[in-house]
Amino acid sequence: MNTQFRKAQSGFTLIELVVVIVILGILAATALPKLQSLDTDAKSAVLDGAIAAIQSAAAISYAKQKAANTFASIQAQVILPTGVAITNAACAGEVTYTSGGIAKSFSLDGSVCN
């Protein structure tokens, strides 16, 4: 008679819960290094985009004016992403992602800038 009033117990055992936690820990340990390198890759891609924008602005400006441009006039035409800075010397320069410390160099054709 006592067995008729017993409620059916449902839930997970302690062993099942520990196994799930261990599996999640293994997955997190494998994915963490890959996710950390994505930050550097993303900042590098931003710099590549900034370099391409500068080179495109130089080419378009040269085509419109049919004359050599100064680097400052080319730089004024480009809207840079947040955290990106340009330093220049004549027709070459360096694009730096300021918060990440990543830097890439670029050069422009001599006929485009003086």
C-alpha positions in Angstrom: 0.0 0.0 0.0 2.9 2.3 0.7 4.1 1.9 -2.9 0.9 3.3 -4.4 1.5 6.7 -2.9 5.1 7.0 -3.7 5.9 9.8 -6.2 8.1 9.0 -9.2 11.3 10.8 -8.7 12.9 12.3 -11.7 16.1 14.3 -12.3 19.8 13.8 -13.0 22.2 11.8 -10.9 25.4 13.4 -9.6 27.5 11.4 -12.0 25.5 12.6 -15.0 26.0 16.2 -13.9 29.7 15.7 -13.4 30.1 14.2 -16.8 28.3 17.1 -18.5 30.5 19.6 -16.6 33.6 17.8 -17.7 32.5 17.8 -21.3 31.7 21.5 -21.2 35.2 22.1 -19.6 36.9 20.2 -22.4 35.0 22.1 -25.1 35.8 25.5 -23.4 39.5 24.6 -23.1 39.7 23.7 -26.8 37.8 26.8 -28.1 39.5 29.4 -25.9 42.8 29.7 -27.8 41.0 29.9 -31.1 38.8 32.7 -29.8 41.7 34.7 -28.4 43.5 34.7 -31.8 40.3 36.1 -33.5 40.9 39.5 -31.8 44.3 39.9 -33.4 43.0 38.7 -36.8 40.1 41.2 -36.6 42.4 44.1 -35.8 44.8 43.1 -38.6 41.8 43.0 -41.0 40.8 46.6 -39.9 44.3 47.8 -40.7 44.2 46.1 -44.2 40.9 47.9 -44.8 42.4 51.2 -43.8 45.4 50.7 -46.1 43.1 49.8 -49.0 41.0 52.9 -48.3 44.0 55.2 -48.3 45.3 53.7 -51.6 41.9 54.0 -53.2 41.5 57.6 -52.1 45.0 58.3 -53.6 44.1 56.7 -56.9 40.7 58.4 -57.2 42.1 61.8 -56.2 45.0 61.5 -58.7 42.5 60.5 -61.4 40.3 63.5 -60.7 43.0 66.1 -60.4 45.6 64.6 -62.9 48.3 65.9 -60.6 50.3 64.6 -57.7 48.7 64.9 -54.3 50.1 65.5 -50.9 49.7 62.8 -48.3 47.7 65.1 -46.1 45.1 65.7 -48.8 44.7 62.0 -49.3 44.5 61.3 -45.6 41.7 63.9 -45.2 39.6 62.0 -47.7 39.6 58.7 -45.7 37.5 58.1 -42.6 39.4 55.8 -40.4 37.9 53.3 -38.0 38.0 54.0 -34.3 41.4 53.2 -32.8 43.4 53.5 -36.1 46.0 56.1 -36.6 48.3 56.9 -39.6 51.8 58.1 -39.5 53.4 59.1 -42.7 56.7 59.9 -44.4 56.3 61.1 -48.0 54.5 58.3 -50.0 54.8 55.6 -47.4 53.3 55.3 -44.0 52.3 53.1 -41.1 48.8 52.3 -40.0 48.5 51.4 -36.3 45.7 50.0 -34.3 46.3 52.0 -31.1 44.5 49.8 -28.6 46.1 46.6 -29.8 49.6 47.8 -30.7 49.4 46.2 -34.1 51.0 48.1 -37.0 51.2 47.6 -40.7 53.2 49.6 -43.3 52.1 50.7 -46.7 53.4 52.6 -49.6 51.8 54.6 -52.4 53.0 54.9 -56.0 55.3 57.9 -56.4 53.1 59.3 -59.2 50.1 59.6 -56.8 51.7 61.4 -53.9 54.7 63.7 -53.4 
